[in-house]
Amino acid sequence: MNEQGNIRWIFSWPMIIVMCILFWPLGLVLAVKRISIDFQAMYYAALLLKIAGILWCLFTILTYVIVKDAGGVTTVEILLIMSISYIPIGIFIFWAARHLKKRAERREIY
């Protein structure tokens, strides 16, 4: 960011979207950098992470229902696999959203 508070062209949203389409790792790095320098973007990112967390929970429930109905696997096995793989990811997404929102609020005060 320069003295006037403008964000450089490389961190503009159109550039980030193009990079996500052409080369997603670079697009992801640019998005994280943009979010770290723009507190308003932090709010939007926190909201998107909350939505992603909700979608992840719905995906987890749907996966549980599909696997349970398919048969061949007991409920205990399904819950064990989900508690190891799906649930920690959901918890991390909600934690990241809360952490990002707090950072945005702190930066807004300054």
Summary of the structure (lengths in Angstrom):
residues: 110
radius of gyration: 18.5
end to end distance: 15.8
largest distance: 62.9
contacts: 272
relative contact order: 0.11
helix: 85%
strand: 0%
